[in-house]
Structures are given as structure tokens and as C-alpha cells.
């Protein structure tokens, strides 16, 4: 959109600059796409190990609550033993 004080020549210069920038961005995107294609073809991806690691790192809610219950139980048993020793 032209403003009132903008002339046709400055508009054409601006248009050339924007086209040059767009062409540069497009060439960078294609370079990145070509690079990612090459790397994905050259490196094999591990299939089964990644899933096992993710599940090991993110325990389910149930597993977390079970561990919490066990810890509380163990702590209460340890404190009960200390009380008995003190008598």
C-alpha cells in the first residue's frame, strides 16, 4: 500500500528489496530441507530403545504414587523402630 508521500520509484525499489529478501529466504529454506534430507538418510534411527527410555524417564501416575506410598511406609516403619529402641 502506497502512502501519499511515496513515489513510484521508491515503491519499485522497495518491491525489489522485498523480492530479493524473499528469494534469499526461499534459498535458505531449500538448503535446510536438503541438509535435513541428507542427514535423515545417512543416520539410522533407533526404534525400540527410544520408547523404553521415554517410559523410564516419565513414570506413570500410578507408579509414582506407589513409590510415594512405599517411601512413606518405610519412613514410618523406621521411625517406629527408633521409638521402640528408645524405650
MIKOL-692164 format. One record per residue (C-alpha): x, y, z; residue number from 1. Coordinates in pm, whole numbers, plus 32768, in hexadecimal, padded with zeros to 4 digits. Layout:
<atoms>
+------+-------+------+-----+
! east ! north !   up ! num !
+------+-------+------+-----+
!    X !     Y !    Z ! NUM !
...
+------+-------+------+-----+
</atoms>
This chain:
<atoms>
+------+-------+------+-----+
! east ! north !   up ! num !
+------+-------+------+-----+
! 8000 !  8000 ! 8000 !   1 !
! 8089 !  814B ! 7F9B !   2 !
! 8088 !  8274 ! 807F !   3 !
! 8049 !  83D2 ! 7FFD !   4 !
! 81B3 !  8445 ! 800A !   5 !
! 8239 !  8307 ! 7F69 !   6 !
! 829F !  831F ! 7DFD !   7 !
! 828F !  8211 ! 7CF7 !   8 !
! 840A !  81ED ! 7CEC !   9 !
! 842B !  81B7 ! 7E61 !  10 !
! 830E !  80BD ! 7E4F !  11 !
! 83C4 !  7FFF ! 7D3B !  12 !
! 8508 !  7FFF ! 7E06 !  13 !
! 844D !  7F7D ! 7F33 !  14 !
! 83AE !  7E6F ! 7E5E !  15 !
! 8503 !  7E01 ! 7DDA !  16 !
! 858F !  7DF0 ! 7F39 !  17 !
! 846D !  7D1F ! 7FB9 !  18 !
! 848A !  7C33 ! 7E91 !  19 !
! 85FF !  7C0B ! 7ED3 !  20 !
! 85BF !  7BC0 ! 8042 !  21 !
! 84B2 !  7AC2 ! 7FED !  22 !
! 8596 !  7A18 ! 7EF1 !  23 !
! 86AA !  7A08 ! 7FF6 !  24 !
! 85BE !  7971 ! 80F9 !  25 !
! 8543 !  786E ! 7FFF !  26 !
! 86A6 !  7806 ! 7FA8 !  27 !
! 86FD !  77DE ! 8119 !  28 !
! 85C6 !  7709 ! 8150 !  29 !
! 861A !  7625 ! 802D !  30 !
! 8781 !  7606 ! 80AA !  31 !
! 8700 !  75A3 ! 8201 !  32 !
! 860E !  74AA ! 8166 !  33 !
! 8723 !  740D ! 8098 !  34 !
! 8804 !  73F4 ! 81C9 !  35 !
! 86F9 !  734E ! 829C !  36 !
! 86B0 !  7255 ! 8186 !  37 !
! 881F !  71F6 ! 8172 !  38 !
! 8846 !  71CB ! 82EA !  39 !
! 8707 !  70FF ! 830C !  40 !
! 877B !  7015 ! 81F9 !  41 !
! 88D9 !  6FE5 ! 8285 !  42 !
! 8887 !  6FA6 ! 83F5 !  43 !
! 87AD !  6E7F ! 8454 !  44 !
! 86B6 !  6EC3 ! 856B !  45 !
! 869E !  6DD7 ! 8694 !  46 !
! 853B !  6D59 ! 86AD !  47 !
! 8501 !  6C8F ! 87E8 !  48 !
! 85FB !  6D31 ! 88D2 !  49 !
! 856B !  6E8F ! 88BC !  50 !
! 8417 !  6E1C ! 8934 !  51 !
! 84A7 !  6D61 ! 8A5B !  52 !
! 8575 !  6E8C ! 8AC5 !  53 !
! 844C !  6F78 ! 8AB2 !  54 !
! 8372 !  6E99 ! 8B88 !  55 !
! 848B !  6E6F ! 8C82 !  56 !
! 84BA !  6FE5 ! 8C9C !  57 !
! 8347 !  7030 ! 8CBC !  58 !
! 82A9 !  6F46 ! 8DB9 !  59 !
! 8134 !  6F24 ! 8DBC !  60 !
! 8061 !  6FC6 ! 8EC6 !  61 !
! 801B !  6E75 ! 8F64 !  62 !
! 818A !  6E16 ! 8F78 !  63 !
! 81DC !  6F63 ! 9018 !  64 !
! 80CA !  6F41 ! 911C !  65 !
! 8137 !  6DDC ! 916C !  66 !
! 829B !  6E4F ! 91A3 !  67 !
! 821B !  6F68 ! 927E !  68 !
! 814E !  6E74 ! 9351 !  69 !
! 8278 !  6D89 ! 9376 !  70 !
! 8357 !  6EA9 ! 93E3 !  71 !
! 8259 !  6F20 ! 94E3 !  72 !
! 822E !  6DBD ! 9566 !  73 !
! 83A4 !  6D87 ! 9581 !  74 !
! 83D3 !  6ED2 ! 9634 !  75 !
! 82BD !  6E85 ! 972C !  76 !
! 834F !  6D2B ! 976F !  77 !
! 84A6 !  6DC1 ! 97A8 !  78 !
! 841B !  6EC0 ! 989A !  79 !
! 8358 !  6DAE ! 9951 !  80 !
! 8499 !  6CE5 ! 9979 !  81 !
! 854A !  6E16 ! 9A05 !  82 !
! 8434 !  6E49 ! 9B02 !  83 !
! 844B !  6CDD ! 9B71 !  84 !
! 85C5 !  6CF9 ! 9B99 !  85 !
! 859A !  6E2D ! 9C6E !  86 !
! 84C1 !  6D76 ! 9D71 !  87 !
+------+-------+------+-----+
</atoms>
